[in-house]
Amino acid sequence: MTEHLRNERLLLLIVSLVALTGVFSINLAIESANYFSVAVIAMLCVCWFIVHAIVRGKGHKGDPLLFPLAALLVAVGLIMIFRLKPNLLIYQALWVFIGLAAFVFSAFFFRKIERLADYKYIFGVLGVCLLLTAIIFGVDIGGNRNWVILGPVRFQPSEFAKLFIVIFLAAYLNDRREVLALAGNRYGPITIPPLRFIAPLLAVWGLTMVMFILQRDLGSALLFFGIALLMTYMASGRLNYVIIGSFLFLLGSLVCYKLYSHVQVRVDIWLNPWGDPNGKAYQIIQSLFAFGAGGILGSGLTFGFPNLIPEVHTDFVFSAIGEEMGLVGSSAIIMIYIILIYRAFKAAISSGENFNALVAGGLAAATALQIFIIIGGVTKFLPLTGITLPFISYGGSSMVANFIFLGMLFAISEKRPNDAK
């Protein structure tokens, strides 16, 4: 274990050098000595080592790669935010500090995560209530009604709803694993269990359709239903659920497209953005230009024009990375995400408890889907969505929620005597 700790500290040192080098590079490029930005990043680097000392000092034996990988993504995100919106750097750094505290809390609180299975319906109700809060009290920002404003604070309830939904689904599916895996009613070549056992899956489908219609948020709808589908497949091992669920989502999306004009606009922009390049398709057009201008090695930090993209620091931060860091930089970011998700699935596989495995697998699937949906949106592979890129995009809700997820994975990855070796 000593070698693992030494490697973790070395990785955090490398991440700190990346963060400081990025900020220094931007200051040199703009020929301005912004000492405040350097101080903020330096304090953050110190905090990474403090978190490492606290967690390891208390004897935690979680995966030594998870935290450094997330820290590297955070470092890249802060560099890009300082490049794009310098006045927002302090606010994002503040959310990172809060996220680090949430990570430490989660890493210890969820060490006995299997106890939460007894409260699955409470978590399910909390998750649904959070989603309904955005639907009922949400404010339309950027074309999506998924923000709730409380005084000076605005947040996305869906970011935290993922936590409760994953825990509920993990507990529910674990209790009914055998029923889901066994043959049930046969409809032609497809076999499914009785309706009462797949009722939560149908309920999530109905909720995602409501989100799609009222919130105009295809990304969140696809994300939540995708989580439910993948976790059902992980619990049962039956591909029928994926096929049936995909058909239901496509059918519901088709009906929404026929009935609601705002859904038609999103799809039409995706199919042919050149039909309105200076209007509703302006963001995606500028995003495509950014990727094209970046080429292989990118234009270099501060030498591109990513600020031509509206809200580039939130939904389109990956486009800015593609322009100024090129194919090499954007591919490196994707590889970091792949390694992070791989380690999450490894924690799921090595877990000694089925419930723990489903929670870790659900969190890994949720993160992978979110990354796929947002990158697919900004590259026009999928219709444009309003979700964030984990650990990189500007936003407090996303940052804190993702650090909580990381703490949960960190806790599940810890080897205990009754764990699988």
Secondary structure, DSSP 8 states (H G I E B T S, - for coil): -HHHHHHHHHHHHHHHHHHHHHHHHHHHHTT---HHHHHHHHHHHHHHHHHHHHHHHTT----TTHHHHHHHHHHHHHHHHHHH-GGGHHHHHHHHHHHHHHHHHHHHHGGGGGGGGGGHHHHHHHHHHHHHHHHHH-EEETTEEEEEEETTEEE-HHHHHHHHHHHHHHHHHHHTHHHHHS--EEETTEEE--GGGSHHHHHHHHHHHHIIIII--HHHHHHHHHHHHHHHHHHH--THHHHHHHHHHHHHHHHHHHH-HHHHHHHHHHH-GGGSTTTTTHHHHHHHHHHHHHTTT-S-TTSS-GGGSTTTTTTTHHHHHHHHHHHHHHHHHHHHHHHHHHHHHHHHHH-SSHHHHHHHHHHHHHHHHHHHHHHHHHTTSS-------TTTSS-HHHHHHHHHHHHHHHHHTS--TTS--
